[in-house]
């Protein structure tokens, strides 16, 4: 799986999260998980 595909995938998840009507604390937790994933990906691919 290429880096750009992963980025697009994660961006799509971000977008979906913003439109979801789940409680903000769940959104916040998911956001931090995604942030950590992005950091891991950046360090792996750079």
C-alpha distance matrix in Angstrom:
0.0 3.8 6.7 8.5 6.7 7.1 10.5 11.4 10.8 12.9 15.4 15.9 16.7 19.1 20.7 21.3 22.8 25.2 26.5 26.9 30.5 29.9 32.0 31.2 31.0 28.1 26.4 27.1 25.6 22.4 22.3 22.8 20.1 17.6 19.2 18.7 15.0 14.8 17.0 15.0 11.8 14.3 15.9 13.0 11.7 15.2
3.8 0.0 3.8 5.5 5.3 6.4 8.8 10.1 10.8 12.6 14.4 15.5 16.9 18.7 20.2 21.4 22.9 24.9 26.4 27.3 30.9 30.5 32.5 31.3 31.3 28.8 26.7 27.1 26.0 22.9 22.2 22.6 20.4 17.6 18.5 18.4 15.0 13.8 15.9 14.5 10.9 12.4 14.5 12.0 9.7 12.8
6.7 3.8 0.0 3.8 5.5 5.2 6.2 8.7 9.9 10.6 12.2 14.2 15.5 16.5 18.4 20.0 21.1 22.8 24.8 25.9 29.4 28.9 30.6 29.1 29.0 26.8 24.5 24.6 23.7 20.8 19.6 19.9 18.1 15.1 15.5 15.6 12.5 10.7 12.6 11.8 8.0 9.0 11.6 9.8 7.3 10.1
8.5 5.5 3.8 0.0 3.8 5.4 5.0 6.1 8.5 9.9 10.4 12.2 14.3 15.2 16.3 18.3 19.8 21.2 22.9 24.4 28.0 28.0 30.0 28.4 28.9 26.7 24.1 24.4 24.1 21.0 19.5 20.5 19.1 15.6 16.2 17.1 14.1 11.9 14.4 14.4 10.7 11.2 14.4 13.2 10.6 12.6
6.7 5.3 5.5 3.8 0.0 3.8 5.4 5.1 6.1 8.7 9.8 10.5 12.5 14.3 15.3 16.5 18.4 20.2 21.5 22.6 26.3 26.3 28.6 27.5 28.0 25.4 23.0 23.9 23.3 19.9 19.0 20.3 18.4 15.1 16.5 17.4 14.0 12.6 15.7 15.2 11.7 13.3 16.3 14.7 12.7 15.4
7.1 6.4 5.2 5.4 3.8 0.0 3.8 5.4 5.0 6.2 8.5 9.7 10.6 12.4 14.2 15.3 16.5 18.6 20.4 21.1 24.7 24.2 26.1 24.9 25.0 22.5 20.3 20.9 20.0 16.7 16.0 16.9 14.8 11.7 13.2 13.7 10.2 9.2 12.4 11.8 8.6 10.7 13.6 12.2 11.0 13.9
10.5 8.8 6.2 5.0 5.4 3.8 0.0 3.8 5.4 5.2 6.0 8.5 9.9 10.5 12.2 14.2 15.2 16.7 18.8 20.0 23.5 23.3 25.1 23.4 23.9 21.8 19.1 19.4 19.2 16.0 14.5 15.7 14.4 10.8 11.6 13.0 10.2 8.0 11.3 11.9 8.8 9.8 13.4 13.0 11.4 13.4
11.4 10.1 8.7 6.1 5.1 5.4 3.8 0.0 3.8 5.5 5.0 6.1 8.7 9.8 10.4 12.2 14.1 15.4 16.9 18.4 22.1 22.4 24.6 23.3 24.3 22.0 19.1 20.1 20.2 16.8 15.5 17.5 16.3 12.6 14.0 15.9 13.1 11.3 14.8 15.4 12.5 13.6 17.2 16.6 14.9 17.0
10.8 10.8 9.9 8.5 6.1 5.0 5.4 3.8 0.0 3.8 5.5 5.1 6.4 8.8 10.0 10.7 12.4 14.6 15.8 16.6 20.3 20.2 22.6 21.7 22.4 19.7 17.2 18.6 18.1 14.5 14.0 16.0 14.2 10.9 13.2 14.7 11.6 10.9 14.7 14.8 12.3 14.3 17.5 16.6 15.7 18.3
12.9 12.6 10.6 9.9 8.7 6.2 5.2 5.5 3.8 0.0 3.8 5.3 5.0 6.3 8.7 9.8 10.5 12.6 14.6 15.3 18.8 18.3 20.2 18.9 19.3 16.9 14.4 15.2 14.9 11.4 10.5 12.3 10.9 7.3 9.5 11.3 8.7 7.9 11.8 12.4 10.6 12.4 15.6 15.4 15.0 17.2
15.4 14.4 12.2 10.4 9.8 8.5 6.0 5.0 5.5 3.8 0.0 3.8 5.4 5.0 6.2 8.6 9.8 10.8 12.9 14.4 17.9 18.2 20.1 18.5 19.6 17.7 14.5 15.5 16.1 12.8 11.1 13.6 13.1 9.4 10.7 13.5 11.5 9.9 13.5 15.0 13.0 14.0 17.5 17.8 16.9 18.5
15.9 15.5 14.2 12.2 10.5 9.7 8.5 6.1 5.1 5.3 3.8 0.0 3.8 5.4 5.1 6.2 8.6 10.0 11.0 12.4 16.2 16.7 19.3 18.4 19.8 17.4 14.5 16.3 16.8 13.2 12.4 15.4 14.5 11.2 13.4 15.9 13.8 12.9 16.7 17.7 15.7 17.2 20.6 20.5 19.7 21.7
16.7 16.9 15.5 14.3 12.5 10.6 9.9 8.7 6.4 5.0 5.4 3.8 0.0 3.8 5.4 5.1 6.1 8.7 10.1 10.5 14.0 13.9 16.3 15.5 16.5 13.9 11.3 13.2 13.3 9.7 9.5 12.5 11.4 8.6 11.4 13.7 11.9 11.9 15.5 16.4 15.2 17.1 20.2 20.1 20.0 22.1
19.1 18.7 16.5 15.2 14.3 12.4 10.5 9.8 8.8 6.3 5.0 5.4 3.8 0.0 3.8 5.5 5.1 6.4 9.0 10.1 13.3 13.4 15.1 13.6 14.9 13.0 9.7 11.1 12.2 9.0 7.5 10.8 10.9 8.0 9.8 12.9 12.0 11.3 14.7 16.4 15.5 16.7 19.8 20.5 20.3 21.9
20.7 20.2 18.4 16.3 15.3 14.2 12.2 10.4 10.0 8.7 6.2 5.1 5.4 3.8 0.0 3.8 5.4 5.3 6.7 8.9 12.4 13.5 15.8 14.6 16.7 14.9 11.5 13.6 15.1 12.1 10.8 14.4 14.6 11.8 13.5 16.7 15.6 14.7 18.1 19.9 18.6 19.6 23.0 23.6 23.0 24.5
21.3 21.4 20.0 18.3 16.5 15.3 14.2 12.2 10.7 9.8 8.6 6.2 5.1 5.5 3.8 0.0 3.8 5.4 5.3 6.3 10.0 11.1 13.9 13.7 15.7 13.3 10.5 13.4 14.5 11.3 11.2 14.9 14.6 12.4 14.9 17.7 16.4 16.4 19.8 21.1 20.1 21.7 24.8 25.1 24.8 26.7
22.8 22.9 21.1 19.8 18.4 16.5 15.2 14.1 12.4 10.5 9.8 8.6 6.1 5.1 5.4 3.8 0.0 3.8 5.4 5.2 8.3 8.5 10.7 10.1 12.0 9.8 6.8 9.6 11.0 8.2 8.2 11.9 12.1 10.5 12.9 15.7 15.2 15.4 18.5 20.0 19.7 21.2 24.1 24.7 24.9 26.6
25.2 24.9 22.8 21.2 20.2 18.6 16.7 15.4 14.6 12.6 10.8 10.0 8.7 6.4 5.3 5.4 3.8 0.0 3.8 5.6 8.1 9.4 11.2 9.9 12.7 11.5 8.1 10.5 12.8 10.8 9.7 13.5 14.6 12.8 14.3 17.6 17.5 17.1 20.0 22.1 21.6 22.6 25.7 26.7 26.6 27.9
26.5 26.4 24.8 22.9 21.5 20.4 18.8 16.9 15.8 14.6 12.9 11.0 10.1 9.0 6.7 5.3 5.4 3.8 0.0 3.8 6.5 9.0 11.6 11.6 14.6 13.1 10.3 13.4 15.5 13.3 13.0 16.8 17.5 15.8 17.8 20.8 20.4 20.2 23.3 25.1 24.4 25.6 28.8 29.5 29.3 30.8
26.9 27.3 25.9 24.4 22.6 21.1 20.0 18.4 16.6 15.3 14.4 12.4 10.5 10.1 8.9 6.3 5.2 5.6 3.8 0.0 3.8 5.6 8.8 9.7 12.4 10.4 8.5 12.1 13.6 11.7 12.4 16.0 16.3 15.4 17.8 20.4 20.0 20.6 23.6 25.0 24.7 26.3 29.2 29.7 30.0 31.7
30.5 30.9 29.4 28.0 26.3 24.7 23.5 22.1 20.3 18.8 17.9 16.2 14.0 13.3 12.4 10.0 8.3 8.1 6.5 3.8 0.0 3.8 6.6 8.4 11.4 10.1 9.0 12.5 14.3 13.3 14.2 17.5 18.2 17.9 20.0 22.6 22.7 23.4 26.1 27.6 27.7 29.3 31.9 32.7 33.1 34.8
29.9 30.5 28.9 28.0 26.3 24.2 23.3 22.4 20.2 18.3 18.2 16.7 13.9 13.4 13.5 11.1 8.5 9.4 9.0 5.6 3.8 0.0 3.8 6.4 8.4 6.7 6.8 10.2 11.4 10.8 12.4 15.3 15.8 16.2 18.5 20.6 20.9 22.1 24.6 25.9 26.4 28.1 30.5 31.2 32.1 33.8
32.0 32.5 30.6 30.0 28.6 26.1 25.1 24.6 22.6 20.2 20.1 19.3 16.3 15.1 15.8 13.9 10.7 11.2 11.6 8.8 6.6 3.8 0.0 3.8 5.6 5.6 6.5 8.8 10.3 11.0 12.4 14.7 15.8 16.8 18.5 20.4 21.5 22.7 24.7 26.2 27.2 28.7 30.8 31.9 33.0 34.4
31.2 31.3 29.1 28.4 27.5 24.9 23.4 23.3 21.7 18.9 18.5 18.4 15.5 13.6 14.6 13.7 10.1 9.9 11.6 9.7 8.4 6.4 3.8 0.0 3.8 5.4 4.8 5.9 8.6 9.7 10.1 12.2 14.1 15.0 16.0 18.2 19.7 20.5 22.2 24.2 25.3 26.4 28.4 29.9 31.0 32.1
31.0 31.3 29.0 28.9 28.0 25.0 23.9 24.3 22.4 19.3 19.6 19.8 16.5 14.9 16.7 15.7 12.0 12.7 14.6 12.4 11.4 8.4 5.6 3.8 0.0 3.8 5.3 4.9 6.2 8.6 9.6 10.6 12.4 14.2 15.1 16.7 18.5 19.9 21.1 22.8 24.4 25.6 27.3 28.7 30.3 31.4
28.1 28.8 26.8 26.7 25.4 22.5 21.8 22.0 19.7 16.9 17.7 17.4 13.9 13.0 14.9 13.3 9.8 11.5 13.1 10.4 10.1 6.7 5.6 5.4 3.8 0.0 3.8 5.3 5.1 6.2 8.4 10.0 10.7 12.3 14.1 15.5 16.6 18.4 20.1 21.3 22.6 24.3 26.0 27.1 28.6 30.1
26.4 26.7 24.5 24.1 23.0 20.3 19.1 19.1 17.2 14.4 14.5 14.5 11.3 9.7 11.5 10.5 6.8 8.1 10.3 8.5 9.0 6.8 6.5 4.8 5.3 3.8 0.0 3.8 5.5 5.2 6.0 8.7 9.9 10.4 12.1 14.2 15.2 16.3 18.3 19.9 20.8 22.2 24.4 25.5 26.6 28.0
27.1 27.1 24.6 24.4 23.9 20.9 19.4 20.1 18.6 15.2 15.5 16.3 13.2 11.1 13.6 13.4 9.6 10.5 13.4 12.1 12.5 10.2 8.8 5.9 4.9 5.3 3.8 0.0 3.8 5.5 5.0 6.3 8.7 9.9 10.4 12.4 14.2 15.2 16.5 18.5 19.9 20.9 22.7 24.3 25.7 26.6
25.6 26.0 23.7 24.1 23.3 20.0 19.2 20.2 18.1 14.9 16.1 16.8 13.3 12.2 15.1 14.5 11.0 12.8 15.5 13.6 14.3 11.4 10.3 8.6 6.2 5.1 5.5 3.8 0.0 3.8 5.3 5.2 6.3 8.7 9.8 10.7 12.5 14.3 15.5 16.7 18.5 20.0 21.4 22.7 24.5 25.8
22.4 22.9 20.8 21.0 19.9 16.7 16.0 16.8 14.5 11.4 12.8 13.2 9.7 9.0 12.1 11.3 8.2 10.8 13.3 11.7 13.3 10.8 11.0 9.7 8.6 6.2 5.2 5.5 3.8 0.0 3.8 5.5 5.0 6.2 8.5 9.9 10.5 12.3 14.3 15.3 16.4 18.3 20.1 21.0 22.4 24.0
22.3 22.2 19.6 19.5 19.0 16.0 14.5 15.5 14.0 10.5 11.1 12.4 9.5 7.5 10.8 11.2 8.2 9.7 13.0 12.4 14.2 12.4 12.4 10.1 9.6 8.4 6.0 5.0 5.3 3.8 0.0 3.8 5.4 5.1 6.1 8.7 9.8 10.5 12.4 14.3 15.2 16.4 18.5 19.9 21.0 22.1
22.8 22.6 19.9 20.5 20.3 16.9 15.7 17.5 16.0 12.3 13.6 15.4 12.5 10.8 14.4 14.9 11.9 13.5 16.8 16.0 17.5 15.3 14.7 12.2 10.6 10.0 8.7 6.3 5.2 5.5 3.8 0.0 3.8 5.4 4.9 6.2 8.6 9.7 10.5 12.3 14.1 15.2 16.6 18.3 19.9 20.9
20.1 20.4 18.1 19.1 18.4 14.8 14.4 16.3 14.2 10.9 13.1 14.5 11.4 10.9 14.6 14.6 12.1 14.6 17.5 16.3 18.2 15.8 15.8 14.1 12.4 10.7 9.9 8.7 6.3 5.0 5.4 3.8 0.0 3.8 5.4 5.2 6.3 8.7 10.0 10.6 12.4 14.3 15.6 16.5 18.4 19.9
17.6 17.6 15.1 15.6 15.1 11.7 10.8 12.6 10.9 7.3 9.4 11.2 8.6 8.0 11.8 12.4 10.5 12.8 15.8 15.4 17.9 16.2 16.8 15.0 14.2 12.3 10.4 9.9 8.7 6.2 5.1 5.4 3.8 0.0 3.8 5.3 4.9 6.2 8.6 9.8 10.4 12.2 14.3 15.1 16.3 17.9
19.2 18.5 15.5 16.2 16.5 13.2 11.6 14.0 13.2 9.5 10.7 13.4 11.4 9.8 13.5 14.9 12.9 14.3 17.8 17.8 20.0 18.5 18.5 16.0 15.1 14.1 12.1 10.4 9.8 8.5 6.1 4.9 5.4 3.8 0.0 3.8 5.4 5.1 6.3 8.7 9.9 10.5 12.5 14.2 15.4 16.3
18.7 18.4 15.6 17.1 17.4 13.7 13.0 15.9 14.7 11.3 13.5 15.9 13.7 12.9 16.7 17.7 15.7 17.6 20.8 20.4 22.6 20.6 20.4 18.2 16.7 15.5 14.2 12.4 10.7 9.9 8.7 6.2 5.2 5.3 3.8 0.0 3.8 5.4 5.1 6.2 8.6 9.8 10.7 12.3 14.3 15.3
15.0 15.0 12.5 14.1 14.0 10.2 10.2 13.1 11.6 8.7 11.5 13.8 11.9 12.0 15.6 16.4 15.2 17.5 20.4 20.0 22.7 20.9 21.5 19.7 18.5 16.6 15.2 14.2 12.5 10.5 9.8 8.6 6.3 4.9 5.4 3.8 0.0 3.8 5.4 5.1 6.1 8.6 10.0 10.5 12.2 14.0
14.8 13.8 10.7 11.9 12.6 9.2 8.0 11.3 10.9 7.9 9.9 12.9 11.9 11.3 14.7 16.4 15.4 17.1 20.2 20.6 23.4 22.1 22.7 20.5 19.9 18.4 16.3 15.2 14.3 12.3 10.5 9.7 8.7 6.2 5.1 5.4 3.8 0.0 3.8 5.4 5.0 6.0 8.6 9.8 10.5 11.8
17.0 15.9 12.6 14.4 15.7 12.4 11.3 14.8 14.7 11.8 13.5 16.7 15.5 14.7 18.1 19.8 18.5 20.0 23.3 23.6 26.1 24.6 24.7 22.2 21.1 20.1 18.3 16.5 15.5 14.3 12.4 10.5 10.0 8.6 6.3 5.1 5.4 3.8 0.0 3.8 5.4 5.1 6.2 8.5 10.0 10.5
15.0 14.5 11.8 14.4 15.2 11.8 11.9 15.4 14.8 12.4 15.0 17.7 16.4 16.4 19.9 21.1 20.0 22.1 25.1 25.0 27.6 25.9 26.2 24.2 22.8 21.3 19.9 18.5 16.7 15.3 14.3 12.3 10.6 9.8 8.7 6.2 5.1 5.4 3.8 0.0 3.8 5.5 5.3 6.1 8.6 10.1
11.8 10.9 8.0 10.7 11.7 8.6 8.8 12.5 12.3 10.6 13.0 15.7 15.2 15.5 18.6 20.1 19.7 21.6 24.4 24.7 27.7 26.4 27.2 25.3 24.4 22.6 20.8 19.9 18.5 16.4 15.2 14.1 12.4 10.4 9.9 8.6 6.1 5.0 5.4 3.8 0.0 3.8 5.5 5.0 6.0 8.3
14.3 12.4 9.0 11.2 13.3 10.7 9.8 13.6 14.3 12.4 14.0 17.2 17.1 16.7 19.6 21.7 21.2 22.6 25.6 26.3 29.3 28.1 28.7 26.4 25.6 24.3 22.2 20.9 20.0 18.3 16.4 15.2 14.3 12.2 10.5 9.8 8.6 6.0 5.1 5.5 3.8 0.0 3.8 5.5 5.4 5.8
15.9 14.5 11.6 14.4 16.3 13.6 13.4 17.2 17.5 15.6 17.5 20.6 20.2 19.8 23.0 24.8 24.1 25.7 28.8 29.2 31.9 30.5 30.8 28.4 27.3 26.0 24.4 22.7 21.4 20.1 18.5 16.6 15.6 14.3 12.5 10.7 10.0 8.6 6.2 5.3 5.5 3.8 0.0 3.8 5.6 5.4
13.0 12.0 9.8 13.2 14.7 12.2 13.0 16.6 16.6 15.4 17.8 20.5 20.1 20.5 23.6 25.1 24.7 26.7 29.5 29.7 32.7 31.2 31.9 29.9 28.7 27.1 25.5 24.3 22.7 21.0 19.9 18.3 16.5 15.1 14.2 12.3 10.5 9.8 8.5 6.1 5.0 5.5 3.8 0.0 3.8 5.9
11.7 9.7 7.3 10.6 12.7 11.0 11.4 14.9 15.7 15.0 16.9 19.7 20.0 20.3 23.0 24.8 24.9 26.6 29.3 30.0 33.1 32.1 33.0 31.0 30.3 28.6 26.6 25.7 24.5 22.4 21.0 19.9 18.4 16.3 15.4 14.3 12.2 10.5 10.0 8.6 6.0 5.4 5.6 3.8 0.0 3.8
15.2 12.8 10.1 12.6 15.4 13.9 13.4 17.0 18.3 17.2 18.5 21.7 22.1 21.9 24.5 26.7 26.6 27.9 30.8 31.7 34.8 33.8 34.4 32.1 31.4 30.1 28.0 26.6 25.8 24.0 22.1 20.9 19.9 17.9 16.3 15.3 14.0 11.8 10.5 10.1 8.3 5.8 5.4 5.9 3.8 0.0
